Structure formats: C-alpha cells, structure tokens
Amino acid sequence: MRTFLFYLLGYFILISNAHAILNIDIIGGKEENGQPIAIVPFHIQGGSRLPQDVAQIVSNDLYRSGRFSPMPKHILPEQPAQTHQIHFQRWQTVGMPHLVIGRISGGQVNGYRVEFELFDVYQKKRMIGFRYKATLQTLRQVAHKISDDIYRALTGERGVFSTRIVYVTEQKRVNQKQYHLYVADADGANPRLMLRSYEPILSPSWSPDGRRVAYVTYEMFEKGAKRMVVYIQEIGTGRRTRVSAKPGLNAAPAWSPDGKRLAFTLSQDGNPEIYVMNLYSRGLKRLTNHQAIDTEPEWASDGRTIVFTSDRSGQPQIYRISVNGGKAQRLTFHGSYNARPRLSPDGSQLAVLHSSGRGYKIALLTLKTGQMKILSQTTLDESPSFAPNGSMIIYATGSELAAVSVDGRVRQRLSVDMNAQVREPAWSPF
C-alpha cells in the first residue's frame, strides 16, 4: 500500500492512562480580548463546603471560550447573593458590564437546588435567571448548563460547555503499549474509560444522538492474523456491537445525520473504497469505484453528499460525491496534501489536515469562495473535529491535543498527566 494510506489509516501511536484527565491551558487569545464579566461565588445555604465550586467552573468555562474575561475573585467589589444586595454603582465604577450571582440550597439526601441570575449592570436589570436540581454527582454538569445559558444570553450562540469529547490515549507498559478510549466532559473533567486494549484504537466517531461511538480496533482471527474491525459502543451501557470485520481494511467510520447509516472504507474488493452500510439491514452500498485510495468519509448535514480523501489526482485531496454515487467533485486545490475532512455544523467550511511541504497543519476551507486559512501553528497535526456550535476545532498535535477557534484567535492546549500520549479527538454533538 502507498505511504499515504499508512499515514491516513495507521495512527498507531495512539495513547493512555487509567486517570487520563485533560489539563487545559489557554495559550493565545486570552483575557485582553474577552468581554468582562463578574461571577460571584455562589452562596451555599448553611455555609457548608461542596466538592464542586459551581461559580469557579462557570468562570473557567467562560474564560476558556476566549470570549470572556472573568473578574478575579479577590478584586470583586462585593459578593451579593440576592438581587437586593447588589450595588450596581460599584460594578459600574469598575467597568463591569455583566454580573452573575447564585445560590445553592438543599443537601445530599434530597438533592440540591442551584439558582443563578445574570444582570446587565448598566441597565440595572436581570437578563436571565434559572433554577436547576442537582445531586452531589451532577453539580459539575449543572455548572456547565449555567455556562451555556450565560454564553447564549450574551453571544446569541449556543454554548458547548455541556458537550463531551472522546479521545484515545497510549501509554508504554514495559515492552508493550496499552491503548484506552475515553469519553470526558468538554473541559476534560470526568473521564470515563470505554475500552482498554493492547491493540490500537482508531477514528472514534459520535452518533448524532451522542449515545454511541463508532471506532476501529484490531482483533485476532484465524491463523493468528490481525484484522481491522469497526465497532459501535453504547456510552451508557458499554455494550459493543461489531459492525464490519471483512478481510482487508475496515476503517474511518462516519455516521449519517439521521444515525441510520455508517460510511467507512473497505478494501474487500482489493482497493480502498467508500461504502455506506444500513445499520438495520447491514446492507452495503459502494459509493466510489476508482483505482485510487478513497477513504475518510464525512457526511454533509443534509445527508445527501459525502466528502472524502482520495489520491486520484496523484496526491491526497478532498472530494465530494452524492450518496447515490456518481462522479466525484474535487474541493481542495491549495497545497500538495489535504486529508481528514471535517465539515462545519452549518456545512459552509471544511477543516482539513493540510501540507504545502512544511509539515502538517490544520486548515479551514471556505467552500463558497475556495479560500483556505491555516489555523494551527505546529507541524505534526492531525484529526480535526468541530465543536457542535462551529466555534472551535479540536485536533491532535504531537503527543497532546489542542483546540483553536475558527478565527484563529483563541488557542488551547490539552495535555494528559503521567506521561500518556493523547490523540484521535472527536467533539460530541449537542
């Protein structure tokens, strides 16, 4: 097989750790560009301490978005818990346009009630206010919901703080590598181990409802031969279902928008081609028929077309084809290498792994104009994945993950403790 195929389908340096919590650092686009906001520590009934600081989680969420600059806790001019306790003039004096206050009541036995309010300081009025029920275990999730509420109220866009990411880790253990598949909150907290294996785990892909993940791993078959296998695994139960284990390649699964079909690469007929499987009947439909390598399918949001990587022009480039088959249309013309296509949620942009001869970077192609913009600053990048609101792209670089806003202004680095390498990220749907 050509070197190209091994680069695209053989991400064998993939990653793990039994406590693979991602640490997120902002490395660009910090508070100097963010909208000021004050999040006052939430008042806790009875003064007891909770294992989760809800206000701090909200503050961290908004800060990491790159859109906000939360006021440091130690310089807050006051810490009100109720509307009547707010002295708006004090906040106006320090130039703070928006203020968040909150209260937590209840306990472990009957659960907690978490309330918050967002105020426009200059108009001296409440913009939004909601109340959530929580247990000790779900306080963090409630904090993310509050962050989403605030983000939407102030930007008009849906927040992604309550979404999740899936990623693969690799860790050397004596003379063997061990691989793990994790699902975690979008901020890297609450990692949940989905699969442990001594074989590589590749190309995780979320179902549209966020309840399942498709991925590729290897299994031993007759006469000790290893074979690529496509699996679907339920997030809630951990139940795994084998989808495809045909001779040759079984690679790069991608869900249709309705969740009823899976596109992936098979080489059962001797050449890597794009196929679509009906997940109910298990019937297969071949989409491409070319002597080139066709791989890495990605569905358009309307379910009518699929973009994919092919070297039919002599070098890896991105093409588009109808789900009914037919002639493929080339989409990328800038650079000698464009692969791993991922469409933005609105379908207007395409994130790709791009090279013009100086390493591999994440680039963004605007489909209407054909304009391409380089987003990443490193040279060993791979596996881009859009946030479900289209604001950020997460990707792998070297031995860690990174994220960048689609305008290139906000940059984040996501690393795992204890010498684990991490790659193959995918952002969940809403």
Number of C-alpha atoms within 10 A of each C-alpha: 8 8 8 16 16 11 10 18 18 14 16 14 19 26 28 29 25 15 15 29 21 22 15 18 13 19 13 16 19 19 17 12 14 16 17 18 23 24 22 23 20 21 20 16 12 10 9 8 9 12 9 14 15 24 22 17 20 23 25 17 25 25 21 21 24 23 20 23 21 24 18 12 15 7 7 15 14 14 16 18 20 13 13 7 10 18 14 18 13 14 19 14 9 10 13 20 18 23 22 25 23 24 20 23 15 16 16 10 8 10 16 18 16 23 18 21 20 24 22 17 23 14 11 15 12 15 16 14 16 12 15 15 16 21 17 14 12 13 23 22 19 21 26 25 19 29 24 21 19 23 21 14 15 15 10 9 14 17 26 27 24 20 21 23 21 25 27 30 28 26 21 15 9 6 5 10 17 19 27 25 28 25 24 21 22 21 22 19 16 18 21 17 20 20 15 18 16 14 19 24 29 29 24 27 25 25 24 17 12 17 14 21 25 24 22 25 20 19 14 12 10 7 6 8 9 15 17 22 23 24 19 22 20 16 17 9 10 13 11 16 12 12 19 19 20 14 15 18 22 26 29 26 30 26 24 24 17 12 16 14 21 24 27 27 27 25 18 14 9 11 18 26 25 26 21 23 20 15 14 8 9 13 10 14 15 17 21 22 15 12 12 17 22 29 29 26 32 25 25 22 16 12 15 13 17 26 26 26 26 26 21 16 9 9 16 25 27 28 22 19 20 18 20 11 14 11 12 16 12 17 17 22 13 15 14 14 22 27 28 26 28 25 24 24 17 12 15 13 22 23 27 29 24 30 19 12 9 9 12 22 23 30 20 26 21 15 15 8 9 14 13 20 16 18 20 23 14 12 15 16 23 25 25 30 27 26 25 19 15 19 18 24 28 26 27 25 26 15 20 21 27 24 26 27 21 21 12 18 13 20 25 23 20 22 21 22 13 13 15 21 25 30 28 27 29 26 28 28 19 16
